[in-house]
């Protein structure tokens, strides 16, 4: 808006000195002493990407079987007698709500998830946990700082396939 005052904020990507850069590179498993590669000549052919050693690599055909969808959290509640499980009622585009049990109760309050669009594995076989049926899996990432449910921003329609 015209006339709005702004003020300097914290840098989104702060500069790093060589020691900070070395620490980050070592954490990522990159040799810090390595010289950066010289850019390829414009006329040179593109090199094949190097193969990354992965202990549990799967074929693309196996991955293609996984159906990832956007689901809207309609309701969430703690599962009695469980410290880890939340029972989520989701709109996954099926026409009826889908129930998924997720081990995220230590990281999320149930009311914080209601109204969020989360990513789910929609085609897992149903599984019983704590006497309740779970019809899928909510995707999440975790590291030393905590667990983070994979969400989608924007007004994406529930049931939309993730590509």
C-alpha positions as CSV (number, residue, x, y, z in Angstrom):
1,X,0.0,0.0,0.0
2,X,1.2,3.5,-0.6
3,X,2.8,5.1,2.5
4,X,3.5,1.7,4.2
5,X,6.7,1.9,6.2
6,X,9.2,-0.9,5.9
7,X,12.2,-1.8,8.0
8,X,15.2,-4.0,7.3
9,X,14.7,-7.6,8.3
10,X,16.9,-10.5,9.0
11,X,18.7,-11.9,5.9
12,X,17.0,-14.9,4.4
13,X,20.3,-16.3,3.2
14,X,23.1,-15.0,5.5
15,X,26.6,-15.1,4.3
16,X,28.9,-17.8,5.6
17,X,32.6,-17.6,6.3
18,X,34.8,-20.5,5.1
19,X,34.7,-22.2,8.5
20,X,30.8,-22.2,8.6
21,X,30.8,-23.4,5.0
22,X,33.2,-26.3,5.8
23,X,31.0,-27.4,8.7
24,X,27.9,-27.5,6.6
25,X,29.6,-29.3,3.8
26,X,31.0,-31.9,6.2
27,X,27.5,-32.4,7.7
28,X,26.3,-33.1,4.1
29,X,29.1,-35.6,3.5
30,X,31.0,-33.4,0.9
31,X,34.7,-33.2,1.2
32,X,35.4,-29.6,2.3
33,X,38.9,-29.4,0.7
34,X,37.6,-30.2,-2.8
35,X,38.1,-27.5,-5.4
36,X,34.9,-26.4,-7.1
37,X,34.6,-27.9,-10.6
38,X,35.3,-25.6,-13.5
39,X,32.2,-24.8,-15.6
40,X,31.9,-27.0,-18.7
41,X,32.5,-25.4,-22.1
42,X,29.2,-24.4,-23.8
43,X,29.7,-26.8,-26.7
44,X,30.6,-29.8,-24.4
45,X,28.2,-32.7,-24.1
46,X,26.4,-33.0,-20.8
47,X,27.9,-35.6,-18.5
48,X,25.8,-38.4,-17.2
49,X,24.9,-37.8,-13.6
50,X,26.9,-40.0,-11.3
51,X,25.1,-42.8,-9.6
52,X,24.3,-42.4,-6.0
53,X,24.7,-45.5,-3.9
54,X,21.4,-46.1,-2.1
55,X,21.0,-49.2,0.0
56,X,17.3,-49.6,-0.6
57,X,16.8,-48.3,-4.1
58,X,13.6,-49.4,-5.8
59,X,12.6,-49.5,-9.5
60,X,10.5,-46.7,-10.9
61,X,7.7,-49.2,-11.5
62,X,7.6,-49.9,-7.8
63,X,7.4,-46.2,-7.0
64,X,4.7,-45.7,-9.6
65,X,2.5,-48.0,-7.6
66,X,2.4,-45.5,-4.7
67,X,-0.6,-43.2,-4.8
68,X,0.2,-39.9,-3.2
69,X,-2.7,-37.5,-2.7
70,X,-3.6,-34.2,-1.1
71,X,-6.1,-34.7,1.8
72,X,-7.9,-32.1,3.9
73,X,-7.9,-32.7,7.7
74,X,-11.6,-32.5,8.8
75,X,-11.1,-33.6,12.4
76,X,-8.3,-34.8,14.6
77,X,-8.2,-36.4,18.1
78,X,-5.8,-38.3,20.4
79,X,-6.2,-42.0,20.4
80,X,-7.0,-43.2,24.0
81,X,-4.2,-45.1,25.7
82,X,-1.6,-44.0,23.2
83,X,1.0,-41.2,23.6
84,X,1.9,-41.3,19.9
85,X,-1.2,-41.7,17.8
86,X,-3.6,-39.2,16.5
87,X,-6.8,-40.3,14.7
88,X,-7.4,-38.1,11.7
89,X,-10.6,-37.8,9.6
90,X,-9.6,-36.7,6.1
91,X,-11.3,-35.7,2.9
92,X,-9.1,-37.5,0.3
93,X,-11.4,-37.0,-2.6
94,X,-13.1,-40.4,-2.1
95,X,-16.6,-39.0,-1.3
96,X,-16.6,-40.3,2.3
97,X,-14.1,-39.3,5.1
98,X,-11.1,-41.5,5.4
99,X,-9.6,-42.4,8.8
100,X,-5.8,-42.4,9.2
101,X,-3.9,-43.0,12.4
102,X,-0.6,-41.2,12.5
103,X,2.2,-41.3,15.1
104,X,2.5,-37.5,15.3
105,X,0.8,-36.8,18.7
106,X,4.0,-35.9,20.4
107,X,4.7,-33.2,17.8
108,X,1.2,-31.8,16.9
109,X,-1.9,-30.8,18.9
110,X,-5.0,-32.3,17.2
111,X,-6.6,-28.9,16.7
112,X,-3.4,-27.5,15.0
113,X,-4.0,-29.9,12.0
114,X,-7.7,-29.3,11.4
115,X,-8.1,-27.4,8.1
116,X,-4.6,-28.3,6.8
117,X,-3.9,-29.9,3.5
118,X,-1.6,-32.9,4.1
119,X,0.1,-35.4,1.8
120,X,-1.0,-39.0,2.2
121,X,-0.2,-42.4,0.8
122,X,-3.7,-43.3,-0.3
123,X,-3.3,-46.9,-1.5
124,X,-1.9,-48.7,1.5
125,X,-3.8,-51.7,2.7
126,X,-5.8,-50.9,5.8
127,X,-4.1,-51.7,9.0
128,X,-5.4,-52.1,12.6
129,X,-3.7,-50.1,15.4
130,X,-4.9,-49.8,18.9
131,X,-8.2,-51.5,17.8
132,X,-8.8,-48.8,15.1
133,X,-8.4,-49.1,11.3
134,X,-6.0,-46.8,9.5
135,X,-6.6,-46.3,5.8
136,X,-3.4,-44.7,4.6
137,X,-0.4,-42.8,5.9
138,X,0.3,-39.2,6.5
139,X,3.7,-38.1,5.1
140,X,6.1,-36.4,7.5
141,X,9.8,-35.6,7.7
142,X,11.9,-35.6,10.8
143,X,15.4,-34.5,11.9
144,X,17.1,-33.6,15.1
145,X,14.9,-30.5,15.5
146,X,11.5,-32.3,15.3
147,X,8.9,-33.9,13.1
148,X,7.1,-31.9,10.3
149,X,4.0,-33.1,8.5
150,X,4.2,-32.6,4.7
151,X,1.6,-30.0,3.8
152,X,0.4,-28.2,0.7
153,X,-0.1,-24.4,0.6
154,X,-2.9,-23.0,-1.6
155,X,-6.4,-24.2,-2.2
156,X,-5.6,-27.6,-3.7
157,X,-8.7,-29.8,-4.1
158,X,-8.7,-32.8,-1.8
159,X,-7.9,-36.0,-3.7
160,X,-5.5,-34.2,-6.1
161,X,-2.7,-36.6,-7.1
162,X,0.8,-35.7,-6.2
163,X,3.0,-36.0,-9.3
